[in-house]
Amino acid sequence: MKEKQRDFLLNLLIGLVISAAVFALNMSRQYGAARSVCDGFFVASVFLLGIGGIRGVRNKGAFDVTGFGVKSALETALPFLRRDGKSETMDEYRQRKAAERKSSKGLLLAGAVYLVLSLIAFAVYRAV
């Protein structure tokens, strides 16, 4: 299985766990089943789309300056944290981080699936 498919399926599974938890919580509060399903799918979509959006922004380098600043401050205060005993430049830091980044497509696609499911569940809830 390709890594992208595995990532998408893993995020779908995470969304299912979130949905089930919200469903169980709502049912314990005596909410109806249709509302609980709708809420569960919506909360899962918000989590997945939110984290996917943050990861997408991070992949564009939006947090690189902050990360480099925190890392530099820690290395100044605690020199034993330095890699190979030398300081890293901002350009080296950006290149290293760019190589470590993972795509946000799996999160965003799984979040979109749960958003569509929540809209369908909402239509059922409104019809009942």
HELIX and SHEET records of a PDB file:
HELIX    1   1 GLU A    3  SER A   28  1                                  26    
HELIX    2   2 ALA A   33  ASN A   59  1                                  27    
HELIX    3   3 ASP A   64  ALA A   77  1                                  14    
HELIX    4   4 PRO A   79  LEU A   81  5                                   3    
HELIX    5   5 ARG A   83  GLY A   85  5                                   3    
HELIX    6   6 MET A   90  GLU A  100  1                                  11    
HELIX    7   7 LYS A  105  ALA A  127  1                                  23    
END                                                                             
